[in-house]
């Protein structure tokens, strides 16, 4: 997996147009998949698309 497939918290929040707080809430509630590498929390690009898809189904 290369760096372009993983987003930082700020990058993922910007793509979803939500705050960092909301992004962490999505991660805690298991609505958004993430990986932790040492102290860094990273979000796979595909996980952002999945999250949007799942949220659209609920709406």
PyMOL commands that set and color helices and strands:
alter all, ss='L'
color gray80, all
select helices_A, chain A and resi 3-5+9-16+20-28+45-58
alter helices_A, ss='H'
color red, helices_A
select strands_A, chain A and resi 6-7+35-37+40-44
alter strands_A, ss='S'
color yellow, strands_A
deselect
rebuild
show_as cartoon
